[in-house]
Amino acid sequence: MDILTSSPKDANYSNGYQAYSGEDQAVYSGPTLDIVDGSIGRGEGITVFYSYNPINLPNRTAYYIEYSTASGPKRGYILRSEEHTSELQSP
């Protein structure tokens, strides 16, 4: 994923910050990133609430996000791509 608007550590759960996905990617249902629950497309707008290092992938960064679906907003987790050094694209 290639995404960055501000520091995820500065984000908070109630407000978050707007960003766009830099690539197509899976959205996971839980913080251990083991069950795929949806997907977001390249350029899709998301709200990022916070970042963390998954227990099962301690050298990677993941984000808790909100994204739009046909049935309304949904929340989940995305994993930072190993190929990219930045995380979110500015609007």
N, C-alpha and C positions, 0 to 999 in steps of 0.2 A: 504494500500500500504506500502511496506517496501523498502525505497529508500534513499541513501545518498552518495554523493561524495564530496561535499563542501557546504558551506553555501549558500542556495538559495538567501539570501539577497546580496551576493557578485556577483551573476550572473547579466548579463545585456541582454537587448533585442536583440542586434545585434549578440552577440557571444554565450551566454548561456554556459551550461556545460553538458557533457555527463553523462547519468545515465541509469539504467536498472530498469524496473518495478519489484517489488517483488511479485506481484500477478496480476491476471486478474482483470481489472477494466474498468469502463465506462469512455469515454472521452466526455466532454460536450462542446456545441457550444458557450456558453457565460459565463461571470464571475459570474453569479448568480447560475450556475450549475443546471438549471431547464430543459434543453433539451439535451438529449443524442444524440451525433452526430457520435459516433464510439466507438471503444474499443481498448485496448492494452492488450497483453497477458503477463503472467509471464515471466520474463527474456527478454522482448522486449526492445531494445535500444531506448532511447528518448533523446531529448535535452530540458533542463529546462532553461527557460528564467528568471522567477521571481516567488516569492511566495507572497501570500496575504491572508488576512482573509476575506472571503465572507461576504457581508453586511447581508445576510439572514442566515448565519451560523457563527457568530462572534467568536465562540470558536474553530473553525476548521481552518486548513490550506489547501490552494489550490495552485496549480501550473499552470502556463501557459507554455505549452510544444509544441514541434514539434515531430511528429512521422511519420513513413512510412506507406503508403498504396499502394495497387496495382496500383493506378492511380497517385502516386507521394506523396511527403511530404504534410502533413496536420498539422494544428495547432489547439489546443483546450486546455481545462482546465480539470485537474484531481483533485480529492479530497483526502486528506490524510486519511488513514484508522484510525479509533479511536483505534483499537487494537494495532497498532504499534507505537513505540516511535521514530523510525528512519524513514526516508523518501525514500531514494534512495540507491540502491546497487552500489558499485563501479564496474567498468569493470573488 
